[in-house]
């Protein structure tokens, strides 16, 4: 979830907060869910999609 601070934001996933760039996703607003890669928000996604993605990542981690 995003907390916007100009062209950057603080994103939180599983209790971990990181500073991310919104330069590639300027439409992102406070409270939006975004797809993040190497510190850049790439796209906004809906909350259901975000939860599904997080579940898949957790499953991959367990399999590893």
Secondary structure, 3 states (H helix, E strand, C coil): CEEEECCEEEEEECCEEEEEECCCCCCCCCCCEEEEECCEEEEEECHHHHHHHHHHHHHHHHHC
